[in-house]
């Protein structure tokens, strides 16, 4: 199931329309299902974090944003596989931090 979720996320990046948003939400659903089967599957946790991040970046509606959920998934994956910490810092926290600052500015 987690592979299916990852594929949907990849496909969604090539579109910027309602179909893309549906793919991202479907991917999140599939990844959540995969984690119900194996909550310690770090690949699924990481991919779910990517899904929540994609939801936030591709569709930057502050009401639908999920950066906190993304961060939680990444942190859980790092707890399971500590080597992911470098990847987390470089590719996740910096972009999410910029995005959160942008959202706060828009809401002010």
Phi and psi restraints in degrees (range 20) as a CNS / XPLOR table:
assign (resid 1 and name C) (resid 2 and name N)
       (resid 2 and name CA) (resid 2 and name C) 1.0 -66.7 20.0 2
assign (resid 2 and name N) (resid 2 and name CA)
       (resid 2 and name C) (resid 3 and name N) 1.0 -32.1 20.0 2
assign (resid 2 and name C) (resid 3 and name N)
       (resid 3 and name CA) (resid 3 and name C) 1.0 -63.8 20.0 2
assign (resid 3 and name N) (resid 3 and name CA)
       (resid 3 and name C) (resid 4 and name N) 1.0 -40.4 20.0 2
assign (resid 3 and name C) (resid 4 and name N)
       (resid 4 and name CA) (resid 4 and name C) 1.0 -60.9 20.0 2
assign (resid 4 and name N) (resid 4 and name CA)
       (resid 4 and name C) (resid 5 and name N) 1.0 -44.1 20.0 2
assign (resid 4 and name C) (resid 5 and name N)
       (resid 5 and name CA) (resid 5 and name C) 1.0 -60.8 20.0 2
assign (resid 5 and name N) (resid 5 and name CA)
       (resid 5 and name C) (resid 6 and name N) 1.0 -42.4 20.0 2
assign (resid 5 and name C) (resid 6 and name N)
       (resid 6 and name CA) (resid 6 and name C) 1.0 -63.8 20.0 2
assign (resid 6 and name N) (resid 6 and name CA)
       (resid 6 and name C) (resid 7 and name N) 1.0 -41.3 20.0 2
assign (resid 6 and name C) (resid 7 and name N)
       (resid 7 and name CA) (resid 7 and name C) 1.0 -62.9 20.0 2
assign (resid 7 and name N) (resid 7 and name CA)
       (resid 7 and name C) (resid 8 and name N) 1.0 -43.2 20.0 2
assign (resid 7 and name C) (resid 8 and name N)
       (resid 8 and name CA) (resid 8 and name C) 1.0 -60.6 20.0 2
assign (resid 8 and name N) (resid 8 and name CA)
       (resid 8 and name C) (resid 9 and name N) 1.0 -39.4 20.0 2
assign (resid 8 and name C) (resid 9 and name N)
       (resid 9 and name CA) (resid 9 and name C) 1.0 -64.0 20.0 2
assign (resid 9 and name N) (resid 9 and name CA)
       (resid 9 and name C) (resid 10 and name N) 1.0 -42.1 20.0 2
assign (resid 9 and name C) (resid 10 and name N)
       (resid 10 and name CA) (resid 10 and name C) 1.0 -61.8 20.0 2
assign (resid 10 and name N) (resid 10 and name CA)
       (resid 10 and name C) (resid 11 and name N) 1.0 -46.2 20.0 2
assign (resid 10 and name C) (resid 11 and name N)
       (resid 11 and name CA) (resid 11 and name C) 1.0 -63.3 20.0 2
assign (resid 11 and name N) (resid 11 and name CA)
       (resid 11 and name C) (resid 12 and name N) 1.0 -37.5 20.0 2
assign (resid 11 and name C) (resid 12 and name N)
       (resid 12 and name CA) (resid 12 and name C) 1.0 -63.1 20.0 2
assign (resid 12 and name N) (resid 12 and name CA)
       (resid 12 and name C) (resid 13 and name N) 1.0 -27.5 20.0 2
assign (resid 12 and name C) (resid 13 and name N)
       (resid 13 and name CA) (resid 13 and name C) 1.0 -70.1 20.0 2
assign (resid 13 and name N) (resid 13 and name CA)
       (resid 13 and name C) (resid 14 and name N) 1.0 -15.0 20.0 2
assign (resid 13 and name C) (resid 14 and name N)
       (resid 14 and name CA) (resid 14 and name C) 1.0 -91.5 20.0 2
assign (resid 14 and name N) (resid 14 and name CA)
       (resid 14 and name C) (resid 15 and name N) 1.0 0.4 20.0 2
assign (resid 14 and name C) (resid 15 and name N)
       (resid 15 and name CA) (resid 15 and name C) 1.0 -129.6 20.0 2
assign (resid 15 and name N) (resid 15 and name CA)
       (resid 15 and name C) (resid 16 and name N) 1.0 155.8 20.0 2
assign (resid 15 and name C) (resid 16 and name N)
       (resid 16 and name CA) (resid 16 and name C) 1.0 -136.6 20.0 2
assign (resid 16 and name N) (resid 16 and name CA)
       (resid 16 and name C) (resid 17 and name N) 1.0 60.9 20.0 2
assign (resid 16 and name C) (resid 17 and name N)
       (resid 17 and name CA) (resid 17 and name C) 1.0 -144.5 20.0 2
assign (resid 17 and name N) (resid 17 and name CA)
       (resid 17 and name C) (resid 18 and name N) 1.0 179.3 20.0 2
assign (resid 17 and name C) (resid 18 and name N)
       (resid 18 and name CA) (resid 18 and name C) 1.0 -57.6 20.0 2
assign (resid 18 and name N) (resid 18 and name CA)
       (resid 18 and name C) (resid 19 and name N) 1.0 -31.4 20.0 2
assign (resid 18 and name C) (resid 19 and name N)
       (resid 19 and name CA) (resid 19 and name C) 1.0 -63.8 20.0 2
assign (resid 19 and name N) (resid 19 and name CA)
       (resid 19 and name C) (resid 20 and name N) 1.0 -38.2 20.0 2
assign (resid 19 and name C) (resid 20 and name N)
       (resid 20 and name CA) (resid 20 and name C) 1.0 -64.0 20.0 2
assign (resid 20 and name N) (resid 20 and name CA)
       (resid 20 and name C) (resid 21 and name N) 1.0 -43.7 20.0 2
assign (resid 20 and name C) (resid 21 and name N)
       (resid 21 and name CA) (resid 21 and name C) 1.0 -61.7 20.0 2
assign (resid 21 and name N) (resid 21 and name CA)
       (resid 21 and name C) (resid 22 and name N) 1.0 -40.1 20.0 2
assign (resid 21 and name C) (resid 22 and name N)
       (resid 22 and name CA) (resid 22 and name C) 1.0 -62.6 20.0 2
assign (resid 22 and name N) (resid 22 and name CA)
       (resid 22 and name C) (resid 23 and name N) 1.0 -40.3 20.0 2
assign (resid 22 and name C) (resid 23 and name N)
       (resid 23 and name CA) (resid 23 and name C) 1.0 -61.7 20.0 2
assign (resid 23 and name N) (resid 23 and name CA)
       (resid 23 and name C) (resid 24 and name N) 1.0 -42.6 20.0 2
assign (resid 23 and name C) (resid 24 and name N)
       (resid 24 and name CA) (resid 24 and name C) 1.0 -63.5 20.0 2
assign (resid 24 and name N) (resid 24 and name CA)
       (resid 24 and name C) (resid 25 and name N) 1.0 -45.8 20.0 2
assign (resid 24 and name C) (resid 25 and name N)
       (resid 25 and name CA) (resid 25 and name C) 1.0 -65.9 20.0 2
assign (resid 25 and name N) (resid 25 and name CA)
       (resid 25 and name C) (resid 26 and name N) 1.0 -37.1 20.0 2
assign (resid 25 and name C) (resid 26 and name N)
       (resid 26 and name CA) (resid 26 and name C) 1.0 -64.4 20.0 2
assign (resid 26 and name N) (resid 26 and name CA)
       (resid 26 and name C) (resid 27 and name N) 1.0 -40.3 20.0 2
assign (resid 26 and name C) (resid 27 and name N)
       (resid 27 and name CA) (resid 27 and name C) 1.0 -62.2 20.0 2
assign (resid 27 and name N) (resid 27 and name CA)
       (resid 27 and name C) (resid 28 and name N) 1.0 -45.5 20.0 2
assign (resid 27 and name C) (resid 28 and name N)
       (resid 28 and name CA) (resid 28 and name C) 1.0 -58.9 20.0 2
assign (resid 28 and name N) (resid 28 and name CA)
       (resid 28 and name C) (resid 29 and name N) 1.0 -43.7 20.0 2
assign (resid 28 and name C) (resid 29 and name N)
       (resid 29 and name CA) (resid 29 and name C) 1.0 -60.6 20.0 2
assign (resid 29 and name N) (resid 29 and name CA)
       (resid 29 and name C) (resid 30 and name N) 1.0 -46.8 20.0 2
assign (resid 29 and name C) (resid 30 and name N)
       (resid 30 and name CA) (resid 30 and name C) 1.0 -64.0 20.0 2
assign (resid 30 and name N) (resid 30 and name CA)
       (resid 30 and name C) (resid 31 and name N) 1.0 -40.1 20.0 2
assign (resid 30 and name C) (resid 31 and name N)
       (resid 31 and name CA) (resid 31 and name C) 1.0 -68.6 20.0 2
assign (resid 31 and name N) (resid 31 and name CA)
       (resid 31 and name C) (resid 32 and name N) 1.0 -37.3 20.0 2
assign (resid 31 and name C) (resid 32 and name N)
       (resid 32 and name CA) (resid 32 and name C) 1.0 -64.1 20.0 2
assign (resid 32 and name N) (resid 32 and name CA)
       (resid 32 and name C) (resid 33 and name N) 1.0 -39.0 20.0 2
assign (resid 32 and name C) (resid 33 and name N)
       (resid 33 and name CA) (resid 33 and name C) 1.0 -62.0 20.0 2
assign (resid 33 and name N) (resid 33 and name CA)
       (resid 33 and name C) (resid 34 and name N) 1.0 -43.3 20.0 2
assign (resid 33 and name C) (resid 34 and name N)
       (resid 34 and name CA) (resid 34 and name C) 1.0 -60.8 20.0 2
assign (resid 34 and name N) (resid 34 and name CA)
       (resid 34 and name C) (resid 35 and name N) 1.0 -37.8 20.0 2
assign (resid 34 and name C) (resid 35 and name N)
       (resid 35 and name CA) (resid 35 and name C) 1.0 -74.1 20.0 2
assign (resid 35 and name N) (resid 35 and name CA)
       (resid 35 and name C) (resid 36 and name N) 1.0 -22.0 20.0 2
assign (resid 35 and name C) (resid 36 and name N)
       (resid 36 and name CA) (resid 36 and name C) 1.0 -67.3 20.0 2
assign (resid 36 and name N) (resid 36 and name CA)
       (resid 36 and name C) (resid 37 and name N) 1.0 -34.9 20.0 2
assign (resid 36 and name C) (resid 37 and name N)
       (resid 37 and name CA) (resid 37 and name C) 1.0 -74.0 20.0 2
assign (resid 37 and name N) (resid 37 and name CA)
       (resid 37 and name C) (resid 38 and name N) 1.0 -44.9 20.0 2
assign (resid 37 and name C) (resid 38 and name N)
       (resid 38 and name CA) (resid 38 and name C) 1.0 -140.6 20.0 2
assign (resid 38 and name N) (resid 38 and name CA)
       (resid 38 and name C) (resid 39 and name N) 1.0 90.1 20.0 2
assign (resid 38 and name C) (resid 39 and name N)
       (resid 39 and name CA) (resid 39 and name C) 1.0 -65.5 20.0 2
assign (resid 39 and name N) (resid 39 and name CA)
       (resid 39 and name C) (resid 40 and name N) 1.0 -12.2 20.0 2
assign (resid 39 and name C) (resid 40 and name N)
       (resid 40 and name CA) (resid 40 and name C) 1.0 -102.6 20.0 2
assign (resid 40 and name N) (resid 40 and name CA)
       (resid 40 and name C) (resid 41 and name N) 1.0 15.2 20.0 2
assign (resid 40 and name C) (resid 41 and name N)
       (resid 41 and name CA) (resid 41 and name C) 1.0 -80.9 20.0 2
assign (resid 41 and name N) (resid 41 and name CA)
       (resid 41 and name C) (resid 42 and name N) 1.0 100.2 20.0 2
assign (resid 41 and name C) (resid 42 and name N)
       (resid 42 and name CA) (resid 42 and name C) 1.0 -62.6 20.0 2
assign (resid 42 and name N) (resid 42 and name CA)
       (resid 42 and name C) (resid 43 and name N) 1.0 -33.2 20.0 2
assign (resid 42 and name C) (resid 43 and name N)
       (resid 43 and name CA) (resid 43 and name C) 1.0 -62.3 20.0 2
assign (resid 43 and name N) (resid 43 and name CA)
       (resid 43 and name C) (resid 44 and name N) 1.0 -41.3 20.0 2
assign (resid 43 and name C) (resid 44 and name N)
       (resid 44 and name CA) (resid 44 and name C) 1.0 -68.8 20.0 2
assign (resid 44 and name N) (resid 44 and name CA)
       (resid 44 and name C) (resid 45 and name N) 1.0 -39.7 20.0 2
assign (resid 44 and name C) (resid 45 and name N)
       (resid 45 and name CA) (resid 45 and name C) 1.0 -61.9 20.0 2
assign (resid 45 and name N) (resid 45 and name CA)
       (resid 45 and name C) (resid 46 and name N) 1.0 -44.7 20.0 2
assign (resid 45 and name C) (resid 46 and name N)
       (resid 46 and name CA) (resid 46 and name C) 1.0 -63.4 20.0 2
assign (resid 46 and name N) (resid 46 and name CA)
       (resid 46 and name C) (resid 47 and name N) 1.0 -45.3 20.0 2
assign (resid 46 and name C) (resid 47 and name N)
       (resid 47 and name CA) (resid 47 and name C) 1.0 -63.6 20.0 2
assign (resid 47 and name N) (resid 47 and name CA)
       (resid 47 and name C) (resid 48 and name N) 1.0 -38.5 20.0 2
assign (resid 47 and name C) (resid 48 and name N)
       (resid 48 and name CA) (resid 48 and name C) 1.0 -64.0 20.0 2
assign (resid 48 and name N) (resid 48 and name CA)
       (resid 48 and name C) (resid 49 and name N) 1.0 -40.8 20.0 2
assign (resid 48 and name C) (resid 49 and name N)
       (resid 49 and name CA) (resid 49 and name C) 1.0 -58.5 20.0 2
assign (resid 49 and name N) (resid 49 and name CA)
       (resid 49 and name C) (resid 50 and name N) 1.0 -40.9 20.0 2
assign (resid 49 and name C) (resid 50 and name N)
       (resid 50 and name CA) (resid 50 and name C) 1.0 -63.5 20.0 2
assign (resid 50 and name N) (resid 50 and name CA)
       (resid 50 and name C) (resid 51 and name N) 1.0 -37.2 20.0 2
assign (resid 50 and name C) (resid 51 and name N)
       (resid 51 and name CA) (resid 51 and name C) 1.0 -63.8 20.0 2
assign (resid 51 and name N) (resid 51 and name CA)
       (resid 51 and name C) (resid 52 and name N) 1.0 -46.3 20.0 2
assign (resid 51 and name C) (resid 52 and name N)
       (resid 52 and name CA) (resid 52 and name C) 1.0 -64.7 20.0 2
assign (resid 52 and name N) (resid 52 and name CA)
       (resid 52 and name C) (resid 53 and name N) 1.0 -37.5 20.0 2
assign (resid 52 and name C) (resid 53 and name N)
       (resid 53 and name CA) (resid 53 and name C) 1.0 -65.7 20.0 2
assign (resid 53 and name N) (resid 53 and name CA)
       (resid 53 and name C) (resid 54 and name N) 1.0 -44.6 20.0 2
assign (resid 53 and name C) (resid 54 and name N)
       (resid 54 and name CA) (resid 54 and name C) 1.0 -59.8 20.0 2
assign (resid 54 and name N) (resid 54 and name CA)
       (resid 54 and name C) (resid 55 and name N) 1.0 -41.7 20.0 2
assign (resid 54 and name C) (resid 55 and name N)
       (resid 55 and name CA) (resid 55 and name C) 1.0 -58.4 20.0 2
assign (resid 55 and name N) (resid 55 and name CA)
       (resid 55 and name C) (resid 56 and name N) 1.0 -41.5 20.0 2
assign (resid 55 and name C) (resid 56 and name N)
       (resid 56 and name CA) (resid 56 and name C) 1.0 -72.3 20.0 2
assign (resid 56 and name N) (resid 56 and name CA)
       (resid 56 and name C) (resid 57 and name N) 1.0 -42.0 20.0 2
assign (resid 56 and name C) (resid 57 and name N)
       (resid 57 and name CA) (resid 57 and name C) 1.0 -80.1 20.0 2
assign (resid 57 and name N) (resid 57 and name CA)
       (resid 57 and name C) (resid 58 and name N) 1.0 -41.4 20.0 2
assign (resid 57 and name C) (resid 58 and name N)
       (resid 58 and name CA) (resid 58 and name C) 1.0 -74.7 20.0 2
assign (resid 58 and name N) (resid 58 and name CA)
       (resid 58 and name C) (resid 59 and name N) 1.0 -28.7 20.0 2
assign (resid 58 and name C) (resid 59 and name N)
       (resid 59 and name CA) (resid 59 and name C) 1.0 -132.6 20.0 2
assign (resid 59 and name N) (resid 59 and name CA)
       (resid 59 and name C) (resid 60 and name N) 1.0 75.3 20.0 2
assign (resid 59 and name C) (resid 60 and name N)
       (resid 60 and name CA) (resid 60 and name C) 1.0 -75.4 20.0 2
assign (resid 60 and name N) (resid 60 and name CA)
       (resid 60 and name C) (resid 61 and name N) 1.0 55.2 20.0 2
assign (resid 60 and name C) (resid 61 and name N)
       (resid 61 and name CA) (resid 61 and name C) 1.0 -91.0 20.0 2
assign (resid 61 and name N) (resid 61 and name CA)
       (resid 61 and name C) (resid 62 and name N) 1.0 116.0 20.0 2
assign (resid 61 and name C) (resid 62 and name N)
       (resid 62 and name CA) (resid 62 and name C) 1.0 -53.9 20.0 2
assign (resid 62 and name N) (resid 62 and name CA)
       (resid 62 and name C) (resid 63 and name N) 1.0 -27.6 20.0 2
assign (resid 62 and name C) (resid 63 and name N)
       (resid 63 and name CA) (resid 63 and name C) 1.0 -73.8 20.0 2
assign (resid 63 and name N) (resid 63 and name CA)
       (resid 63 and name C) (resid 64 and name N) 1.0 -24.7 20.0 2
assign (resid 63 and name C) (resid 64 and name N)
       (resid 64 and name CA) (resid 64 and name C) 1.0 -105.3 20.0 2
assign (resid 64 and name N) (resid 64 and name CA)
       (resid 64 and name C) (resid 65 and name N) 1.0 -0.6 20.0 2
assign (resid 64 and name C) (resid 65 and name N)
       (resid 65 and name CA) (resid 65 and name C) 1.0 -65.9 20.0 2
assign (resid 65 and name N) (resid 65 and name CA)
       (resid 65 and name C) (resid 66 and name N) 1.0 145.7 20.0 2
assign (resid 65 and name C) (resid 66 and name N)
       (resid 66 and name CA) (resid 66 and name C) 1.0 -133.5 20.0 2
assign (resid 66 and name N) (resid 66 and name CA)
       (resid 66 and name C) (resid 67 and name N) 1.0 40.3 20.0 2
assign (resid 66 and name C) (resid 67 and name N)
       (resid 67 and name CA) (resid 67 and name C) 1.0 -65.3 20.0 2
assign (resid 67 and name N) (resid 67 and name CA)
       (resid 67 and name C) (resid 68 and name N) 1.0 -31.9 20.0 2
assign (resid 67 and name C) (resid 68 and name N)
       (resid 68 and name CA) (resid 68 and name C) 1.0 -66.2 20.0 2
assign (resid 68 and name N) (resid 68 and name CA)
       (resid 68 and name C) (resid 69 and name N) 1.0 -40.6 20.0 2
assign (resid 68 and name C) (resid 69 and name N)
       (resid 69 and name CA) (resid 69 and name C) 1.0 -65.7 20.0 2
assign (resid 69 and name N) (resid 69 and name CA)
       (resid 69 and name C) (resid 70 and name N) 1.0 -40.1 20.0 2
assign (resid 69 and name C) (resid 70 and name N)
       (resid 70 and name CA) (resid 70 and name C) 1.0 -60.6 20.0 2
assign (resid 70 and name N) (resid 70 and name CA)
       (resid 70 and name C) (resid 71 and name N) 1.0 -48.9 20.0 2
assign (resid 70 and name C) (resid 71 and name N)
       (resid 71 and name CA) (resid 71 and name C) 1.0 -59.3 20.0 2
assign (resid 71 and name N) (resid 71 and name CA)
       (resid 71 and name C) (resid 72 and name N) 1.0 -40.8 20.0 2
assign (resid 71 and name C) (resid 72 and name N)
       (resid 72 and name CA) (resid 72 and name C) 1.0 -62.6 20.0 2
assign (resid 72 and name N) (resid 72 and name CA)
       (resid 72 and name C) (resid 73 and name N) 1.0 -43.4 20.0 2
assign (resid 72 and name C) (resid 73 and name N)
       (resid 73 and name CA) (resid 73 and name C) 1.0 -63.3 20.0 2
assign (resid 73 and name N) (resid 73 and name CA)
       (resid 73 and name C) (resid 74 and name N) 1.0 -45.5 20.0 2
assign (resid 73 and name C) (resid 74 and name N)
       (resid 74 and name CA) (resid 74 and name C) 1.0 -62.1 20.0 2
assign (resid 74 and name N) (resid 74 and name CA)
       (resid 74 and name C) (resid 75 and name N) 1.0 -42.6 20.0 2
assign (resid 74 and name C) (resid 75 and name N)
       (resid 75 and name CA) (resid 75 and name C) 1.0 -63.9 20.0 2
assign (resid 75 and name N) (resid 75 and name CA)
       (resid 75 and name C) (resid 76 and name N) 1.0 -38.9 20.0 2
assign (resid 75 and name C) (resid 76 and name N)
       (resid 76 and name CA) (resid 76 and name C) 1.0 -65.0 20.0 2
assign (resid 76 and name N) (resid 76 and name CA)
       (resid 76 and name C) (resid 77 and name N) 1.0 -40.1 20.0 2
assign (resid 76 and name C) (resid 77 and name N)
       (resid 77 and name CA) (resid 77 and name C) 1.0 -63.5 20.0 2
assign (resid 77 and name N) (resid 77 and name CA)
       (resid 77 and name C) (resid 78 and name N) 1.0 -40.8 20.0 2
assign (resid 77 and name C) (resid 78 and name N)
       (resid 78 and name CA) (resid 78 and name C) 1.0 -65.9 20.0 2
assign (resid 78 and name N) (resid 78 and name CA)
       (resid 78 and name C) (resid 79 and name N) 1.0 -35.8 20.0 2
assign (resid 78 and name C) (resid 79 and name N)
       (resid 79 and name CA) (resid 79 and name C) 1.0 -61.8 20.0 2
assign (resid 79 and name N) (resid 79 and name CA)
       (resid 79 and name C) (resid 80 and name N) 1.0 -35.5 20.0 2
assign (resid 79 and name C) (resid 80 and name N)
       (resid 80 and name CA) (resid 80 and name C) 1.0 -79.2 20.0 2
assign (resid 80 and name N) (resid 80 and name CA)
       (resid 80 and name C) (resid 81 and name N) 1.0 -35.6 20.0 2
assign (resid 80 and name C) (resid 81 and name N)
       (resid 81 and name CA) (resid 81 and name C) 1.0 -134.8 20.0 2
assign (resid 81 and name N) (resid 81 and name CA)
       (resid 81 and name C) (resid 82 and name N) 1.0 90.5 20.0 2
assign (resid 81 and name C) (resid 82 and name N)
       (resid 82 and name CA) (resid 82 and name C) 1.0 -57.0 20.0 2
assign (resid 82 and name N) (resid 82 and name CA)
       (resid 82 and name C) (resid 83 and name N) 1.0 -25.7 20.0 2
assign (resid 82 and name C) (resid 83 and name N)
       (resid 83 and name CA) (resid 83 and name C) 1.0 -62.3 20.0 2
assign (resid 83 and name N) (resid 83 and name CA)
       (resid 83 and name C) (resid 84 and name N) 1.0 -19.8 20.0 2
assign (resid 83 and name C) (resid 84 and name N)
       (resid 84 and name CA) (resid 84 and name C) 1.0 -71.1 20.0 2
assign (resid 84 and name N) (resid 84 and name CA)
       (resid 84 and name C) (resid 85 and name N) 1.0 -8.5 20.0 2
assign (resid 84 and name C) (resid 85 and name N)
       (resid 85 and name CA) (resid 85 and name C) 1.0 -58.4 20.0 2
assign (resid 85 and name N) (resid 85 and name CA)
       (resid 85 and name C) (resid 86 and name N) 1.0 -42.5 20.0 2
assign (resid 85 and name C) (resid 86 and name N)
       (resid 86 and name CA) (resid 86 and name C) 1.0 -61.7 20.0 2
assign (resid 86 and name N) (resid 86 and name CA)
       (resid 86 and name C) (resid 87 and name N) 1.0 -45.4 20.0 2
assign (resid 86 and name C) (resid 87 and name N)
       (resid 87 and name CA) (resid 87 and name C) 1.0 -62.0 20.0 2
assign (resid 87 and name N) (resid 87 and name CA)
       (resid 87 and name C) (resid 88 and name N) 1.0 -41.8 20.0 2
assign (resid 87 and name C) (resid 88 and name N)
       (resid 88 and name CA) (resid 88 and name C) 1.0 -60.6 20.0 2
assign (resid 88 and name N) (resid 88 and name CA)
       (resid 88 and name C) (resid 89 and name N) 1.0 -47.8 20.0 2
assign (resid 88 and name C) (resid 89 and name N)
       (resid 89 and name CA) (resid 89 and name C) 1.0 -66.0 20.0 2
assign (resid 89 and name N) (resid 89 and name CA)
       (resid 89 and name C) (resid 90 and name N) 1.0 -44.2 20.0 2
assign (resid 89 and name C) (resid 90 and name N)
       (resid 90 and name CA) (resid 90 and name C) 1.0 -72.1 20.0 2
assign (resid 90 and name N) (resid 90 and name CA)
       (resid 90 and name C) (resid 91 and name N) 1.0 -45.2 20.0 2
assign (resid 90 and name C) (resid 91 and name N)
       (resid 91 and name CA) (resid 91 and name C) 1.0 -105.6 20.0 2
assign (resid 91 and name N) (resid 91 and name CA)
       (resid 91 and name C) (resid 92 and name N) 1.0 -6.5 20.0 2
assign (resid 91 and name C) (resid 92 and name N)
       (resid 92 and name CA) (resid 92 and name C) 1.0 -121.2 20.0 2
assign (resid 92 and name N) (resid 92 and name CA)
       (resid 92 and name C) (resid 93 and name N) 1.0 -59.5 20.0 2
assign (resid 92 and name C) (resid 93 and name N)
       (resid 93 and name CA) (resid 93 and name C) 1.0 -64.1 20.0 2
assign (resid 93 and name N) (resid 93 and name CA)
       (resid 93 and name C) (resid 94 and name N) 1.0 -40.2 20.0 2
assign (resid 93 and name C) (resid 94 and name N)
       (resid 94 and name CA) (resid 94 and name C) 1.0 -62.4 20.0 2
assign (resid 94 and name N) (resid 94 and name CA)
       (resid 94 and name C) (resid 95 and name N) 1.0 -52.8 20.0 2
assign (resid 94 and name C) (resid 95 and name N)
       (resid 95 and name CA) (resid 95 and name C) 1.0 -63.1 20.0 2
assign (resid 95 and name N) (resid 95 and name CA)
       (resid 95 and name C) (resid 96 and name N) 1.0 -39.5 20.0 2
assign (resid 95 and name C) (resid 96 and name N)
       (resid 96 and name CA) (resid 96 and name C) 1.0 -65.9 20.0 2
assign (resid 96 and name N) (resid 96 and name CA)
       (resid 96 and name C) (resid 97 and name N) 1.0 -39.0 20.0 2
assign (resid 96 and name C) (resid 97 and name N)
       (resid 97 and name CA) (resid 97 and name C) 1.0 -60.2 20.0 2
assign (resid 97 and name N) (resid 97 and name CA)
       (resid 97 and name C) (resid 98 and name N) 1.0 -43.1 20.0 2
assign (resid 97 and name C) (resid 98 and name N)
       (resid 98 and name CA) (resid 98 and name C) 1.0 -63.2 20.0 2
assign (resid 98 and name N) (resid 98 and name CA)
       (resid 98 and name C) (resid 99 and name N) 1.0 -42.5 20.0 2
assign (resid 98 and name C) (resid 99 and name N)
       (resid 99 and name CA) (resid 99 and name C) 1.0 -65.5 20.0 2
assign (resid 99 and name N) (resid 99 and name CA)
       (resid 99 and name C) (resid 100 and name N) 1.0 -42.0 20.0 2
assign (resid 99 and name C) (resid 100 and name N)
       (resid 100 and name CA) (resid 100 and name C) 1.0 -63.5 20.0 2
assign (resid 100 and name N) (resid 100 and name CA)
       (resid 100 and name C) (resid 101 and name N) 1.0 -42.0 20.0 2
assign (resid 100 and name C) (resid 101 and name N)
       (resid 101 and name CA) (resid 101 and name C) 1.0 -61.0 20.0 2
assign (resid 101 and name N) (resid 101 and name CA)
       (resid 101 and name C) (resid 102 and name N) 1.0 -40.7 20.0 2
assign (resid 101 and name C) (resid 102 and name N)
       (resid 102 and name CA) (resid 102 and name C) 1.0 -62.5 20.0 2
assign (resid 102 and name N) (resid 102 and name CA)
       (resid 102 and name C) (resid 103 and name N) 1.0 -45.4 20.0 2
assign (resid 102 and name C) (resid 103 and name N)
       (resid 103 and name CA) (resid 103 and name C) 1.0 -61.2 20.0 2
assign (resid 103 and name N) (resid 103 and name CA)
       (resid 103 and name C) (resid 104 and name N) 1.0 -44.3 20.0 2
assign (resid 103 and name C) (resid 104 and name N)
       (resid 104 and name CA) (resid 104 and name C) 1.0 -61.0 20.0 2
assign (resid 104 and name N) (resid 104 and name CA)
       (resid 104 and name C) (resid 105 and name N) 1.0 -40.4 20.0 2
assign (resid 104 and name C) (resid 105 and name N)
       (resid 105 and name CA) (resid 105 and name C) 1.0 -62.7 20.0 2
assign (resid 105 and name N) (resid 105 and name CA)
       (resid 105 and name C) (resid 106 and name N) 1.0 -41.7 20.0 2
assign (resid 105 and name C) (resid 106 and name N)
       (resid 106 and name CA) (resid 106 and name C) 1.0 -66.0 20.0 2
assign (resid 106 and name N) (resid 106 and name CA)
       (resid 106 and name C) (resid 107 and name N) 1.0 -33.3 20.0 2
assign (resid 106 and name C) (resid 107 and name N)
       (resid 107 and name CA) (resid 107 and name C) 1.0 -81.0 20.0 2
assign (resid 107 and name N) (resid 107 and name CA)
       (resid 107 and name C) (resid 108 and name N) 1.0 -17.3 20.0 2
